[in-house]
Amino acid sequence: MSVFTSKENITDLLERGIGNTPLLKLQSLFARLNMHVYAKMEMGNPSGSVKDRSATRILLEAIHNGEINSESTIIESSSGNMGIALARLCKLLQLPSYIVVDPYINQHAKKLLRSYGANLVEVTERDKNQGYLGNRLKKVQELLDTVPNSYWTNQYGNPNVCIAHQRIFQEILEQLGAAPDYMLVATSTCGTLRGIADAIEMSSSPTKLIAVDAEGSILFENQPKARHIPGMGASHPSAFLRRYQIDRYTLVSDYEAIQGCQIIQEHEGMLIGGSSGALIAALHKLKDYIPANASVALLFPDSGERYLDTIYNDLWIQQISEKVMA
Ligand SMILES: Cc1ncc(COP(=O)(O)O)c(C=O)c1O
């Protein structure tokens, strides 16, 4: 029986287990730096990343206003996590999904997508900014034109993305009992950053928001180059970014992000994803900017288990450094 026959249960079905993720104090690493650092562990969401929050909100809104029904096919472009979150929800809703990916995606993410029954469409040509996003979006348009009853969730511009992510900051306020002095967020669509920025504004919190982007991304500086860590950076401008909402941005190289992951594994015994590692690298770069005893919240979007064949694989690290040197 289609879940659409009992609409009141859809909200419960989709929202189950989303959010209220743990906030963990990183004890050993930052004591020496005289900072109180907390990581919001978004890998605790059902599909393993922060994107469960936005995917759920987008689908529920579209179902409630009639844009998605039991005949719909869901289309999205994704570096991995958004696709996995949507594919899981589509499985619950018994809807087909097409996820447009590119060669940055890792094999593990592809396996997860397939396990949820998603149709994978891979774009292989780089766009003019050395990334794939421009071409992924062209492919999305092609699918919308050809697949009947298709609906694009549009994680790059759907306002529900930002609304969903406001909750992250509200949870941190509740968990800490106070606003953190600083918050670091990795950027790609900038939807997470924007939601948190809006929540900081709405709660009149003194928190300074710092965006952490990949070297070679065009979000903050126009110096495009190839990048290898999925999830971070963009080769296309963000519709969500409001520069006045952030205190500053910090750029992190692929290698620095990998080092950040290794440091956390060594000192905290945790496997974190590449963009989480980038936050650790950024925090080290900012250690003379952030005052002693400051409280700092980091958003860890996903876990390192997704990157065992890449970030935690010496051979892959060697291969990407050879490509950079070539
Ligand atoms: C692992 C990871 N980190 C960071 C981000 C960036 O989030 P946003 O797209 O909201 O800027 C993403 C987005 O896909 C991601 O998958």
The ligand as an SDF file (V2000), in Angstrom:
LIG
                    3D

 16 16  0  0  0  0  0  0  0  0999 V2000
   30.3820   16.2230    3.8780 C   0  0  0  0  0  0  0  0  0  0  0  0
   29.8120   17.5710    3.5850 C   0  0  0  0  0  0  0  0  0  0  0  0
   30.3340   18.6390    4.1780 N   0  0  0  0  0  0  0  0  0  0  0  0
   29.8860   19.8790    3.9110 C   0  0  0  0  0  0  0  0  0  0  0  0
   28.8620   20.1050    3.0350 C   0  0  0  0  0  0  0  0  0  0  0  0
   28.4320   21.5070    2.7300 C   0  0  0  0  0  0  0  0  0  0  0  0
   27.1250   21.7780    3.0760 O   0  0  0  0  0  0  0  0  0  0  0  0
   26.2870   22.8370    2.2580 P   0  0  0  0  0  0  0  0  0  0  0  0
   25.9600   22.2330    0.9320 O   0  0  0  0  0  0  0  0  0  0  0  0
   25.0780   23.0540    3.0860 O   0  0  0  0  0  0  0  0  0  0  0  0
   27.1050   24.0820    2.1030 O   0  0  0  0  0  0  0  0  0  0  0  0
   28.3000   19.0050    2.3820 C   0  0  0  0  0  0  0  0  0  0  0  0
   27.2830   19.1630    1.3700 C   0  0  0  0  0  0  0  0  0  0  0  0
   26.9780   18.2850    0.5880 O   0  0  0  0  0  0  0  0  0  0  0  0
   28.7830   17.7020    2.6650 C   0  0  0  0  0  0  0  0  0  0  0  0
   28.2550   16.6050    2.0670 O   0  0  0  0  0  0  0  0  0  0  0  0
  1  2  1  0
  2  3  1  0
  2 15  2  0
  3  4  2  0
  4  5  1  0
  5  6  1  0
  5 12  2  0
  6  7  1  0
  7  8  1  0
  8  9  2  0
  8 10  1  0
  8 11  1  0
 12 13  1  0
 12 15  1  0
 13 14  2  0
 15 16  1  0
M  END
$$$$
